[in-house]
Amino acid sequence: MSQPPFSKQIQDLEGELGVNLFQRERKGVALTAAGKAFLIDARGISEACDQAMKKAQRISRGELGELTVGHMAALTHEFLGQTLELWQRISPGIVVDCVEMDPETQERALLDGRIAVGIFVLSDSPILELLRVQQLIQHPVTVALPKSHPQAVLPEICLPVLKEEPFIGLNRMYPAYGNWLQTVCQQGGFKPRVVREADSRRHLRCRWCGLE
C-alpha cells in the first residue's frame, strides 16, 4: 500500500534536509524544534515572495519606482513645485529626483537613459528627432525696458524702433534664442547689438532695469 502523497512529500523533505521535522506520537504528529524553526522561516520566505510579486506588478504598472527629471530652474520655477505636489498625491509610490541641467546635457542624458524626462527650451538640434518631444508651455515675446525709456509706456512696440538700442540676450541655457533674435531683427531690417547675456528672464529684467 503506497503512502499518501503529502506524507511522501514530508518524508522527502526530511530526507533532503537531513532532520526530522515532525515527531510521531500516538495522537498524531507534532513539530520538532527543527520543524518549528523551519516553519517560521518558510512562512517568511513565502510572504517575501508574495511581496516581491506584488512589487514587481506595481512597478510594471508604473505605480512604484523612481523618476529622474532634468530641468532648467529658470524655466520651471513657476510650476515645477506645484506639479511635484500633485504628482505625489497621484503617485505616492514614485520618487521623483529633479536635476538641473542645460538643454544639451539633458538631450544626452535622455539618450543615455540617465533621466526619464527633460524640460528645456526647444532648439533645432538633430538629437530631438530621436526623442519624443511635447510642448508644455509657450511664453509670449516681450521686451524689458527701463521706465524712463520713451517706448516703455506703449502696449506694443515695433521692433525696428529698437535698432539703435543695446540688447541683453540669453546665454547658452537657451540655445535657440540667439538664432531666433538674429532672424526676427533681420526681418525688422537691422542686426541686434548684444552687449551682455543673462541666464534667465528674471536676470535679464534686472540688468535692463539697472539693478545689477
C-alpha positions as CSV (number, residue, x, y, z in Angstrom):
1,M,0.0,0.0,0.0
2,S,1.5,3.3,-1.1
3,Q,2.0,6.3,1.2
4,P,-0.4,9.3,0.8
5,P,1.2,12.0,-1.4
6,F,1.5,14.6,1.4
7,S,3.3,12.1,3.7
8,K,5.6,11.2,0.9
9,Q,6.5,14.9,0.3
10,I,7.2,15.4,4.0
11,Q,9.4,12.3,4.1
12,D,11.3,13.5,1.0
13,L,11.8,17.0,2.5
14,E,13.1,15.5,5.8
15,G,15.4,13.3,3.8
16,E,16.7,16.3,1.8
17,L,17.2,18.4,5.0
18,G,18.7,15.5,7.0
19,V,16.5,16.3,10.0
20,N,13.2,15.2,11.5
21,L,10.5,18.0,11.1
22,F,7.8,16.0,12.8
23,Q,7.6,13.9,15.9
24,R,5.3,11.0,15.6
25,E,3.0,10.4,18.6
26,R,0.1,8.2,19.4
27,K,-2.4,11.0,18.9
28,G,-0.8,12.2,15.8
29,V,2.3,14.3,14.9
30,A,3.9,17.4,16.4
31,L,6.6,19.7,15.1
32,T,10.1,19.1,16.4
33,A,12.2,22.1,17.4
34,A,13.9,22.0,14.0
35,G,10.4,21.8,12.4
36,K,9.1,24.8,14.2
37,A,12.2,26.9,13.2
38,F,11.9,25.7,9.6
39,L,8.1,26.6,9.5
40,I,8.8,30.1,10.7
41,D,11.5,30.7,8.1
42,A,9.4,29.1,5.4
43,R,6.5,31.3,6.1
44,G,8.8,34.4,6.0
45,I,10.1,33.3,2.6
46,S,6.6,32.7,1.3
47,E,5.5,36.2,2.5
48,A,8.6,37.8,0.9
49,C,7.9,36.0,-2.4
50,D,4.4,37.3,-2.3
51,Q,5.6,40.9,-1.6
52,A,8.2,40.6,-4.4
53,M,5.5,39.6,-6.8
54,K,3.2,42.4,-5.8
55,K,6.1,44.9,-6.0
56,A,7.1,43.7,-9.5
57,Q,3.5,44.0,-10.6
58,R,3.2,47.6,-9.2
59,I,6.5,48.6,-11.0
60,S,5.2,47.1,-14.2
61,R,2.0,49.2,-13.9
62,G,4.1,52.3,-13.2
63,E,2.8,52.6,-9.6
64,L,6.2,52.2,-7.9
65,G,9.8,53.3,-8.7
66,E,12.0,56.3,-9.3
67,L,11.8,59.0,-11.9
68,T,14.7,61.4,-12.7
69,V,13.7,64.7,-14.3
70,G,16.2,67.1,-15.9
71,H,15.1,70.7,-15.9
72,M,16.1,74.3,-16.1
73,A,15.3,76.3,-13.0
74,A,14.8,79.5,-15.0
75,L,12.0,77.8,-16.9
76,T,10.4,75.6,-14.2
77,H,10.4,77.7,-11.0
78,E,6.9,78.9,-11.7
79,F,5.2,75.4,-12.0
80,L,7.6,72.6,-11.0
81,G,6.9,72.7,-7.3
82,Q,3.1,72.5,-7.7
83,T,3.5,69.8,-10.3
84,L,5.5,67.7,-7.9
85,E,3.0,68.1,-5.1
86,L,0.2,67.0,-7.5
87,W,2.3,64.0,-8.6
88,Q,3.0,63.0,-5.0
89,R,-0.8,62.8,-4.4
90,I,-1.5,60.9,-7.6
91,S,1.5,58.5,-7.5
92,P,2.9,58.4,-3.9
93,G,4.9,55.3,-4.8
94,I,7.1,57.1,-7.4
95,V,10.1,59.0,-6.1
96,V,10.9,62.0,-8.3
97,D,14.5,63.3,-8.4
98,C,14.9,66.7,-10.2
99,V,18.4,67.5,-11.6
100,E,19.2,70.9,-13.0
101,M,20.8,70.6,-16.5
102,D,21.3,72.8,-19.5
103,P,19.5,71.7,-22.7
104,E,22.5,69.9,-24.3
105,T,23.2,67.9,-21.2
106,Q,19.5,66.9,-21.0
107,E,19.4,65.7,-24.6
108,R,22.5,63.5,-24.0
109,A,21.1,62.3,-20.6
110,L,17.8,61.3,-22.3
111,L,19.6,59.3,-24.9
112,D,21.8,57.6,-22.3
113,G,18.8,56.8,-20.1
114,R,20.2,58.8,-17.1
115,I,17.0,60.9,-17.0
116,A,13.4,59.9,-18.0
117,V,12.1,63.3,-18.7
118,G,13.7,66.6,-19.7
119,I,12.3,70.1,-19.5
120,F,14.1,72.6,-21.7
121,V,13.8,75.2,-24.5
122,L,13.3,73.6,-27.9
123,S,16.1,74.0,-30.4
124,D,17.0,72.9,-33.9
125,S,19.2,70.1,-32.5
126,P,19.1,67.0,-34.7
127,I,19.1,64.9,-31.5
128,L,15.5,65.9,-30.9
129,E,14.5,63.8,-33.8
130,L,15.4,60.7,-31.7
131,L,13.3,61.8,-28.8
132,R,9.6,62.2,-28.2
133,V,9.0,65.9,-27.7
134,Q,5.9,67.7,-26.4
135,Q,5.4,71.4,-25.9
136,L,4.4,72.1,-22.3
137,I,4.2,75.9,-22.2
138,Q,4.7,78.8,-24.6
139,H,5.8,82.3,-23.5
140,P,4.9,85.4,-25.4
141,V,7.7,87.6,-26.8
142,T,8.2,90.6,-24.5
143,V,10.8,93.3,-24.2
144,A,12.0,94.8,-20.9
145,L,12.8,98.5,-20.9
146,P,13.8,101.0,-18.3
147,K,10.8,103.0,-17.1
148,S,12.4,106.2,-18.5
149,H,12.6,104.8,-22.0
150,P,10.2,106.6,-24.4
151,Q,8.8,103.3,-25.7
152,A,8.2,101.9,-22.2
153,V,4.6,103.3,-21.9
154,L,3.4,101.7,-25.2
155,P,1.4,98.5,-25.0
156,E,3.1,97.2,-28.2
157,I,6.4,98.1,-29.8
158,C,7.5,97.8,-33.4
159,L,10.9,96.0,-33.3
160,P,12.7,98.4,-35.8
161,V,12.4,101.3,-33.3
162,L,14.9,99.4,-31.1
163,K,17.6,99.0,-33.8
164,E,19.9,101.6,-32.1
165,E,19.4,100.1,-28.6
166,P,21.9,97.7,-27.0
167,F,20.4,94.3,-26.4
168,I,20.8,92.0,-23.4
169,G,20.4,88.4,-24.6
170,L,20.1,85.0,-23.0
171,N,23.1,82.7,-22.7
172,R,23.7,79.1,-23.8
173,M,20.9,77.8,-21.5
174,Y,18.6,78.9,-24.3
175,P,20.5,77.6,-27.4
176,A,17.8,78.6,-29.9
177,Y,17.5,82.2,-28.6
178,G,20.5,83.6,-30.4
179,N,19.4,82.4,-33.8
180,W,15.8,83.5,-33.2
181,L,16.9,87.0,-32.2
182,Q,19.1,87.4,-35.2
183,T,16.2,86.2,-37.5
184,V,13.5,88.5,-36.2
185,C,15.8,91.5,-36.1
186,Q,16.9,90.9,-39.7
187,Q,13.2,90.7,-40.6
188,G,12.9,94.2,-39.0
189,G,15.8,95.5,-41.1
190,F,18.7,95.5,-38.6
191,K,21.2,93.4,-36.7
192,P,20.9,93.4,-32.9
193,R,23.8,94.7,-30.9
194,V,24.0,92.2,-28.0
195,V,26.2,93.7,-25.3
196,R,25.6,91.3,-22.4
197,E,24.0,88.0,-21.7
198,A,21.8,86.7,-18.8
199,D,21.0,83.2,-17.7
200,S,17.3,83.7,-17.1
201,R,14.4,86.0,-17.9
202,R,14.4,87.4,-14.4
203,H,18.1,88.0,-14.5
204,L,17.6,89.7,-17.9
205,R,15.0,92.1,-16.5
206,C,17.2,93.0,-13.6
207,R,20.0,94.0,-15.9
208,W,17.7,96.0,-18.1
209,C,16.4,97.9,-15.1
210,G,19.9,98.6,-13.8
211,L,19.6,96.5,-10.6
212,E,23.0,94.9,-11.1
